[in-house]
Amino acid sequence: MMITETMGIGECVAKFPNTVPVFMSFGMSCLGCSAARFENIGQGARAHGIDVDKLIEELNKVAGKGDESCGCGCGCE
């Protein structure tokens, strides 16, 4: 497992930009907010009432693909 619930949200997005759509699909669209800078994934997910284990599972599926682009269409790749 590459991503764990104790990994910082910002750290995860920086290391695996292709996880952005997964966070968005779970309702965690505040990736740029101040809380994302200091909260870990578990804390953020619990604050939003999200199943942490399911989120981590989905994040690791995407991160494991090795696609370094986020897939958001913003041109960040």
N, C-alpha and C positions, 0 to 999 in steps of 0.2 A: 504494500500500500504506500503510495507516494504522498497522499494528502491525508491528514488526520484532523480531528476536530480541534486540536490544540494549535494548529497552524493559523497564523494571522490571516485575516481575509485579504488584506492588501498584499501580503507576501504570496499568497496563493495566486491571486490575479496577476501579479508581476511575474511569477515563475511559470504559470500556466495560463496565458491570456485566453486560451480557448475554453476556459471554464466560465467565462462571463455569461454566456447564454444559459448555462446551467443555474447559476445564481439567480438570474432574471426569471427563469421558468419556475423557480421555487418562491418567487416573490421577494427576493433580496435585491431590489433594484437600487439600493442606496450604497453601491460600491464606492462611490466617490465621497460619501459623507464622512464626517470626522470620526464617527464610531468605527468605521471600517479600517481606520488607521491603527486603532488600539485593541479592538475586539478580535478574539479568535473566532474561527468558523462555528464552533459549538455555541459560544455565547451569542453570536449574531443569530444563529438559527433558532435557538431557544427563545430569544427576544421576539422573534417573528412567529413563534408557534410551529416551527418546522421540525419534522422528524430528522434529527441529526444524522442517524445512521443511513437513512435513505439518501440524504444530501451528499454525504461523504462517498457513498457507493457510486452515485452518479458523477460526482466530480472526478473520481478516480478512473471511471470508464473513459471520460473525455481526455483527461490528462495522459492516460496510458496510450492514447492514439498517437502521441508525439507531434500533433499538428500545432505549430507555434502561433498560428494566426487565431484570432478570437472568433472569427466567423460572424462578426456583428455587422459587417458591411460598412464600417466607419472609415476604412482605409488605414487602420492601425497596423495591418500586417505589412 
